[in-house]
């Protein structure tokens, strides 16, 4: 972020926080995830020079879950939530063949793979 190495984590209030690894200080304001029934996981990736965070967790009282993509520069969501039948407990990201790939796992044991660059499964 701005040429500095950073990490992301969820604070005790389920906000996304950015940690500057060089200065060992928090960067910016907390980003509320909006997971009504608990944020469980967060991942960080760079897409076209932009730092992106993905949060996953519970979303509704019926046990459904969601993944939300966030622009860390603005603190705003990018696009709609990716919805799941059960809570999302795992989110991982990788650069594969020039694409940014997101792998998610939910409480039913379902695993999904999505090309984040093209926003396609």
N, C-alpha and C positions, 0 to 999 in steps of 0.2 A: 504494500500500500504506500504510494508515494515514494517508492524505492526502498521501503523498509520491510523486513520480514515480519509477518504477523501470524497470529493464530486466532481462531474463534472458539468460543465456548458458550454454554448456556449458564446464566447465573441462577441463583436460587429462585428468582421470580420468573424464570423461563424466558428471559430476554436474551437475544444474541449480543455478545460483547466481543470486542476486538482487543487483542493484547499485542502490544508492540514488543517483539522478542529482543530488540536491542536495548531499549530504554526500560523495559520491564514495567511499563505503564499502560493503563487502559487508554484506548483511542476513541474519541467521540462519545456520543450518547448511546444508551442501551436501545436496542431495536426490539420492541414487543413482538413476539411471534404470533400471537393471536390464536394459538392452539388452545381451544376452550377446555380441553380435558387433558392437558399436559404435553409440553414439548419434551421429547425423549432423546433427540439426536440432532446434531448439526455438523455440516461439512463445509469446506472451503475450497474454491477452485477459481482459476483465472480464465475468463473467456474473452477473447479479443481485447486484451489489455484491461478488462474490467474485473474487479474482484466480486465474486458471487458467493453467497452463502445459501445453503439449503437447510431448512429446518423440517423435521418430521415428528409426528406425534399423534395424539388423539384429537379429534375434531368435533364430534357430536355425541350426544347422550346415548345413541344407539350403538356406540362402540366403533364408529367409523373413524378413519384416520385421514391424514393429508400430508403432503410435502409442499412447502412454499419456497419459491426461489426469491432471493433478496439481492438487491444492488447495495453493496456495502458502502459505496460512495455517497449514495443518497439516503440510505436507510429505508427505501421504498420497495414494495413487492414488485416482482417482474411477472406479469401474467397471472393467470388464475391458479388456484390450488390444484395439485394432482390428487384426486380423491381415491380412497381405498375403502374396502369393506370393513377392515379392522385397523387398529392403531398401527402406526409406522414406528418401528423400533430401530431401524438401521438405514443410514444413507451413506453411500461411498461414491466418490467421483474419481475419474481418471481421464487422461488424454490417451485416446486409442486411434491410431491411424489418422491423426489430424482432427479428430472430433473429440468433444467433451462428452463422456458417457457417465450417466448417473445410474447406480444400482441401488434399489431399495428393497427392504424386506418388511413384511407386516406380520401382525399377530397370528394370521392364519398359516404362516409359513410360505406365503407367496413371494416370489422375487420378480421384480420388474427391472428391465433395462431400458433406458431412454437416452436418445441422442439429444443432449441439451442444446447443442449448436443449432440443430434443425428443428427442435421441439417435436420429435417423432419417436415412436417406440422402436 
